[in-house]
Amino acid sequence: MLVAASPAQWACQWRRASSIGSNGSWWDGTVENLAASKPGPADTLTRVRVLVVTNFEPDDAAPQRGRWVRDQVDEVRRRGIDVDVFSFPPGRNEYIPATRRLRALLRRERFDLVHAHYGLPGWCARLAGARPLIVTFHGTDVRHPVVGPLSRRLAWRVDLGAAVSRALFAPENGRPGLPPVPGSAVLPCGPDLARFGPIPRAEARRALGLAPDGRYLFFPANPARPEKRHDRAAALATACEAELLTGGSIEPERMPLWLNAANAVLVTSDYEGFGMAAVEALACEVPVLSTPVGVAPYALTGVEGCLCARFDASIWSAVARPHLAAADPRAAGAARAASLSAERMAERVIEAYRDVTRTPVLD
């Protein structure tokens, strides 16, 4: 059973003591309140150069792909840390050439730390000789029947293995999670909330050419991805006599319009690594209905008008119908979303960098 972390746990500053310990606990030491920590000199690593490795590159079919990694890099750079990015396109034929190019780069230039996002780029970095190496696992790389076993093997072979949510360390719907490697961490990326906030629903619908009095449920994922369970969202829309709007190829800059145009946002997935759409919707104060995946148990619990529960059309319909009947339904979730923002999560990443490199804090 997935247990939601408390707000205090999610708002804590990253330390080795507060990562997943050898005893299997999630938080096995003293934590510090991140709210008391402000960006400044203490957030700058001395003389450290970081290389981020990723194949989360956007294309026409998925223009939003990898935005969360770029947001994290931007936030870390804003705190004065020198970050370079080694990026290559997705695709099975790209990994061997990328490993060769990366090995050449690591021989040619000096980096104090390599941080790879996603399991297969993590293997590229490992085989290219990257040390010390942090790998952040994002979800599909853990749950996938082929890539998942490779990611679980890699987790034992890096200096720090991290997941974007606690959920990735536990089995989910019959799919195994990451192994309990001592010292593993939870290092979410988080959305850049400067782009997300409430927009009058009428204004958002007008910008998108939607009917001002439409009954809209928004499924922000790509319907072609089976694990996102578009079939559930479609069944709910039919039961509620609502129109289902779908994502998948929406430009990141226009996503706030789609979120604000909807009466409610649906996350019906079998699994999520993090669950960015739910957090972005909360930042817009739009009601969210989600299965208990990724960070949803923490993000949605206690937010009035939101639901975090296993999918049941009758239960979900009872929550969705009042939102569909309201002119401009809202959920007071902005504060909860802020606790998961790219800005706040960058603090955790910086502490991980400092710990792995054993770099002192600047005074």
C-alpha positions as CSV (number, residue, x, y, z in Angstrom):
1,M,0.0,0.0,0.0
2,L,1.4,3.4,-1.0
3,V,1.4,5.8,2.0
4,A,1.5,9.5,1.3
5,A,4.4,11.4,2.7
6,S,3.5,14.2,5.1
7,P,4.0,17.8,4.0
8,A,6.9,18.1,6.5
9,Q,8.7,15.1,4.8
10,W,8.3,16.6,1.3
11,A,9.4,20.0,2.5
12,C,12.6,18.8,4.0
13,Q,16.1,19.6,2.8
14,W,17.9,16.6,1.2
15,R,20.5,14.9,3.3
16,R,21.9,11.3,3.2
17,A,20.2,10.8,6.6
18,S,16.9,11.6,5.1
19,S,17.2,9.3,2.1
20,I,16.2,5.7,1.9
21,G,18.2,3.9,4.5
22,S,19.5,0.3,4.7
23,N,16.6,-0.5,7.1
24,G,14.1,0.3,4.4
25,S,12.7,3.4,6.0
26,W,12.0,6.4,3.9
27,W,13.2,9.1,6.3
28,D,15.6,7.7,8.9
29,G,17.3,10.7,10.3
30,T,17.0,14.4,11.3
31,V,15.6,16.6,8.6
32,E,15.7,20.4,8.2
33,N,12.9,22.6,7.1
34,L,13.6,23.8,3.6
35,A,11.4,26.9,4.1
36,A,14.2,28.2,6.3
37,S,16.7,27.9,3.5
38,K,17.0,30.7,1.0
39,P,19.0,30.7,-2.2
40,G,22.3,32.6,-1.7
41,P,25.9,31.9,-1.0
42,A,25.2,28.7,0.9
43,D,23.7,27.3,-2.3
44,T,26.8,27.6,-4.3
45,L,29.3,24.7,-4.6
46,T,32.9,25.8,-4.7
47,R,34.8,25.1,-8.0
48,V,32.5,22.3,-9.0
49,R,31.5,21.6,-12.6
50,V,28.5,19.4,-13.3
51,L,27.6,17.5,-16.5
52,V,24.0,16.6,-17.0
53,V,23.3,13.7,-19.4
54,T,19.9,13.2,-20.9
55,N,18.1,12.1,-24.0
56,F,14.8,13.9,-23.0
57,E,14.8,15.9,-26.2
58,P,11.6,17.5,-27.5
59,D,10.3,16.9,-31.0
60,D,7.1,17.8,-32.9
61,A,5.2,14.8,-31.5
62,A,6.3,15.6,-27.9
63,P,7.3,19.2,-27.6
64,Q,7.1,19.1,-23.8
65,R,9.5,16.1,-23.5
66,G,12.4,16.9,-21.1
67,R,11.1,20.3,-20.0
68,W,11.3,19.3,-16.4
69,V,15.0,18.4,-16.7
70,R,15.8,21.7,-18.4
71,D,13.8,23.5,-15.6
72,Q,16.0,21.8,-13.0
73,V,19.2,22.7,-14.8
74,D,18.1,26.3,-15.0
75,E,17.3,26.4,-11.3
76,V,20.6,24.9,-10.3
77,R,22.4,27.3,-12.6
78,R,20.6,30.2,-11.0
79,R,22.3,29.3,-7.7
80,G,25.7,29.8,-9.3
81,I,26.6,26.2,-10.1
82,D,28.4,25.5,-13.4
83,V,26.3,23.0,-15.3
84,D,26.9,21.7,-18.8
85,V,24.4,19.5,-20.7
86,F,25.2,16.5,-22.9
87,S,22.0,15.7,-24.8
88,F,21.2,13.2,-27.5
89,P,18.0,12.2,-29.3
90,P,15.9,9.2,-28.1
91,G,16.0,6.0,-30.0
92,R,17.7,2.6,-29.7
93,N,20.3,3.4,-32.3
94,E,21.5,6.5,-30.4
95,Y,22.9,4.9,-27.3
96,I,26.2,3.4,-28.6
97,P,27.2,6.6,-30.5
98,A,26.2,8.7,-27.5
99,T,28.4,6.6,-25.2
100,R,31.4,7.0,-27.5
101,R,30.9,10.8,-27.8
102,L,30.4,11.1,-24.0
103,R,33.6,9.0,-23.3
104,A,35.5,11.3,-25.6
105,L,34.1,14.4,-23.8
106,L,35.0,13.0,-20.4
107,R,38.6,12.4,-21.5
108,R,38.8,15.8,-23.0
109,E,37.3,17.9,-20.3
110,R,37.1,17.8,-16.5
111,F,33.8,17.4,-14.6
112,D,33.5,16.9,-10.9
113,L,30.2,15.2,-11.1
114,V,27.9,13.6,-13.8
115,H,24.2,13.6,-13.3
116,A,22.2,11.4,-15.7
117,H,18.5,11.5,-16.1
118,Y,16.7,8.2,-17.0
119,G,18.1,4.7,-16.8
120,L,19.5,4.2,-20.3
121,P,21.4,7.5,-20.4
122,G,22.6,6.5,-17.0
123,W,24.1,3.4,-18.5
124,C,25.7,5.5,-21.2
125,A,27.4,7.6,-18.6
126,R,28.5,4.6,-16.6
127,L,30.0,2.8,-19.6
128,A,31.7,6.1,-20.6
129,G,33.5,6.2,-17.3
130,A,31.6,8.9,-15.5
131,R,32.6,9.2,-11.8
132,P,31.1,10.2,-9.5
133,L,27.7,9.5,-11.1
134,I,24.2,10.3,-10.0
135,V,21.3,8.8,-11.9
136,T,17.8,10.0,-11.5
137,F,15.1,7.5,-12.5
138,H,11.9,8.9,-13.8
139,G,9.3,6.2,-14.1
140,T,9.0,4.3,-17.4
141,D,12.7,3.4,-17.0
142,V,11.8,1.6,-13.8
143,R,8.4,0.0,-14.7
144,H,9.2,-1.0,-18.4
145,P,9.5,-4.8,-18.8
146,V,12.8,-4.5,-20.7
147,V,14.4,-1.3,-19.4
148,G,13.3,-1.8,-15.8
149,P,15.6,-4.7,-15.1
150,L,18.5,-2.7,-16.5
151,S,17.7,0.3,-14.3
152,R,17.5,-1.9,-11.2
153,R,20.9,-3.3,-12.1
154,L,22.3,0.2,-12.6
155,A,21.0,1.4,-9.3
156,W,23.7,-0.7,-7.6
157,R,26.5,0.6,-9.8
158,V,26.3,4.4,-9.3
159,D,27.4,6.7,-6.6
160,L,23.9,7.9,-5.9
161,G,20.7,6.4,-7.3
162,A,17.6,8.7,-7.0
163,A,14.0,8.5,-8.0
164,V,11.6,11.4,-8.8
165,S,9.2,10.1,-6.2
166,R,9.0,7.6,-3.3
167,A,6.5,5.5,-5.3
168,L,9.3,4.3,-7.6
169,F,10.9,2.4,-4.8
170,A,7.8,0.2,-4.3
171,P,6.0,-2.2,-6.6
172,E,3.1,-0.8,-8.4
173,N,0.4,-2.8,-10.2
174,G,2.6,-5.8,-10.4
175,R,5.6,-3.9,-11.7
176,P,8.7,-3.9,-9.4
177,G,10.3,-0.7,-8.2
178,L,13.9,0.3,-7.6
179,P,16.0,-1.8,-5.2
180,P,16.5,-0.5,-1.7
181,V,20.1,0.5,-2.2
182,P,21.4,2.1,1.0
183,G,21.7,5.9,0.6
184,S,19.3,6.1,-2.3
185,A,17.4,9.4,-2.5
186,V,14.2,11.1,-3.7
187,L,15.2,13.9,-6.1
188,P,12.1,15.2,-8.0
189,C,12.6,17.7,-10.8
190,G,9.4,19.7,-10.2
191,P,7.7,22.1,-12.6
192,D,8.7,25.7,-13.2
193,L,5.7,27.4,-11.5
194,A,6.5,30.8,-12.9
195,R,4.7,29.5,-16.0
196,F,1.6,28.2,-14.1
197,G,-1.1,30.0,-12.3
198,P,-4.8,30.7,-12.4
199,I,-6.2,32.2,-15.6
200,P,-9.9,33.1,-15.8
201,R,-11.6,30.1,-17.4
202,A,-13.5,32.1,-19.9
203,E,-10.2,33.8,-21.1
204,A,-8.5,30.4,-21.4
205,R,-11.3,28.9,-23.4
206,R,-11.5,31.9,-25.7
207,A,-7.8,31.6,-26.4
208,L,-8.2,28.0,-27.3
209,G,-11.4,28.4,-29.3
210,L,-13.5,26.3,-26.8
211,A,-17.1,26.8,-26.1
212,P,-17.5,29.2,-23.0
213,D,-20.1,27.0,-21.5
214,G,-18.6,23.6,-22.4
215,R,-18.3,20.7,-19.9
216,Y,-14.6,19.8,-20.3
217,L,-12.4,17.2,-18.6
218,F,-8.7,17.4,-19.5
219,F,-6.6,14.2,-19.9
220,P,-3.1,15.9,-20.3
221,A,-1.2,12.8,-21.4
222,N,-0.7,11.2,-24.8
223,P,-3.7,8.9,-25.4
224,A,-1.4,6.5,-27.3
225,R,0.6,5.6,-24.2
226,P,-1.2,2.6,-22.7
227,E,0.0,3.1,-19.1
228,K,-1.8,6.5,-19.0
229,R,-5.1,4.7,-19.4
230,H,-7.0,7.0,-21.8
231,D,-9.8,4.4,-21.7
232,R,-10.6,5.3,-18.1
233,A,-10.7,9.0,-18.8
234,A,-13.0,8.4,-21.9
235,A,-15.3,6.2,-19.8
236,L,-15.5,8.9,-17.1
237,A,-16.3,11.6,-19.6
238,T,-19.0,9.5,-21.1
239,A,-20.5,8.8,-17.7
240,C,-20.5,12.5,-16.9
241,E,-21.7,13.7,-20.3
242,A,-18.6,15.7,-20.7
243,E,-16.2,16.4,-23.5
244,L,-12.7,14.9,-23.0
245,L,-9.8,17.1,-24.1
246,T,-6.5,15.3,-24.6
247,G,-2.8,16.3,-24.5
248,G,0.3,14.7,-26.0
249,S,1.5,17.3,-28.4
250,I,0.7,20.5,-26.6
251,E,3.4,23.2,-26.6
252,P,4.7,23.7,-23.0
253,E,3.9,27.5,-23.2
254,R,0.2,26.7,-24.0
255,M,-0.3,24.0,-21.3
256,P,-1.5,26.6,-18.7
257,L,-4.3,27.6,-21.0
258,W,-5.5,24.0,-21.4
259,L,-5.3,23.3,-17.7
260,N,-7.3,26.5,-16.9
261,A,-9.8,25.8,-19.6
262,A,-10.9,22.5,-18.0
263,N,-13.4,21.9,-15.3
264,A,-11.1,19.3,-13.9
265,V,-7.9,17.5,-14.8
266,L,-7.7,13.6,-15.0
267,V,-4.7,11.5,-14.2
268,T,-5.9,7.9,-14.7
269,S,-2.5,6.3,-15.1
270,D,-1.5,2.8,-14.0
271,Y,1.8,4.4,-12.8
272,E,3.6,7.7,-12.8
273,G,7.2,8.4,-11.9
274,F,6.4,11.9,-10.5
275,G,3.1,13.1,-12.0
276,M,3.9,16.6,-13.2
277,A,0.5,17.4,-14.7
278,A,-1.2,17.1,-11.3
279,V,1.2,19.5,-9.7
280,E,0.9,22.0,-12.6
281,A,-2.9,21.8,-12.4
282,L,-2.8,22.5,-8.7
283,A,-0.6,25.5,-9.3
284,C,-3.4,26.7,-11.6
285,E,-5.9,25.9,-8.8
286,V,-7.8,23.5,-11.1
287,P,-9.4,20.4,-9.5
288,V,-7.5,17.2,-10.1
289,L,-8.7,13.6,-10.0
290,S,-5.9,11.0,-9.9
291,T,-5.1,7.5,-9.2
292,P,-2.7,7.0,-6.3
293,V,0.5,7.2,-8.4
294,G,3.7,9.2,-8.2
295,V,3.3,12.2,-5.9
296,A,-0.5,12.3,-6.1
297,P,-1.1,10.9,-2.6
298,Y,0.9,13.8,-1.1
299,A,-0.1,16.5,-3.6
300,L,-3.8,15.9,-3.5
301,T,-4.6,14.6,0.0
302,G,-6.5,17.2,1.9
303,V,-7.1,19.6,-1.0
304,E,-10.8,20.2,-1.3
305,G,-12.3,19.3,-4.6
306,C,-9.5,16.9,-5.5
307,L,-9.5,13.1,-5.5
308,C,-6.7,10.6,-5.1
309,A,-8.2,7.1,-5.3
310,R,-8.2,4.0,-7.4
311,F,-10.2,4.4,-10.5
312,D,-13.9,3.7,-10.0
313,A,-16.2,5.4,-12.5
314,S,-19.0,5.8,-10.0
315,I,-16.8,7.4,-7.3
316,W,-14.9,9.6,-9.8
317,S,-18.2,10.7,-11.5
318,A,-19.5,11.8,-8.1
319,V,-16.5,14.1,-7.7
320,A,-16.4,15.3,-11.3
321,R,-20.0,16.2,-11.8
322,P,-20.1,19.2,-9.4
323,H,-17.0,20.7,-11.1
324,L,-18.7,20.2,-14.5
325,A,-21.8,22.1,-13.2
326,A,-19.8,25.0,-11.8
327,A,-19.0,28.1,-13.9
328,D,-15.3,28.3,-12.7
329,P,-14.5,25.5,-10.3
330,R,-11.2,25.9,-8.4
331,A,-9.1,24.0,-5.9
332,A,-6.9,25.7,-3.4
333,G,-3.8,23.8,-4.4
334,A,-1.2,26.5,-5.2
335,A,0.6,26.2,-1.8
336,R,0.9,22.4,-2.2
337,A,2.2,22.8,-5.7
338,A,4.8,25.3,-4.5
339,S,6.3,22.7,-2.2
340,L,7.1,20.6,-5.2
341,S,8.3,23.3,-7.6
342,A,11.5,23.2,-9.6
343,E,12.9,25.9,-7.4
344,R,12.3,24.0,-4.2
345,M,13.4,20.7,-5.6
346,A,16.7,22.3,-6.9
347,E,17.6,22.7,-3.2
348,R,17.5,18.9,-2.8
349,V,19.6,18.4,-5.9
350,I,22.3,20.8,-4.7
351,E,22.5,19.1,-1.4
352,A,23.0,15.8,-3.2
353,Y,25.7,17.3,-5.3
354,R,27.5,18.6,-2.3
355,D,27.2,15.3,-0.5
356,V,28.5,13.2,-3.4
357,T,31.4,15.6,-4.2
358,R,32.1,16.2,-0.4
359,T,32.3,19.9,-1.3
360,P,32.2,22.5,1.5
361,V,29.7,25.3,1.7
362,L,30.9,28.8,0.8
363,D,30.7,31.3,3.7
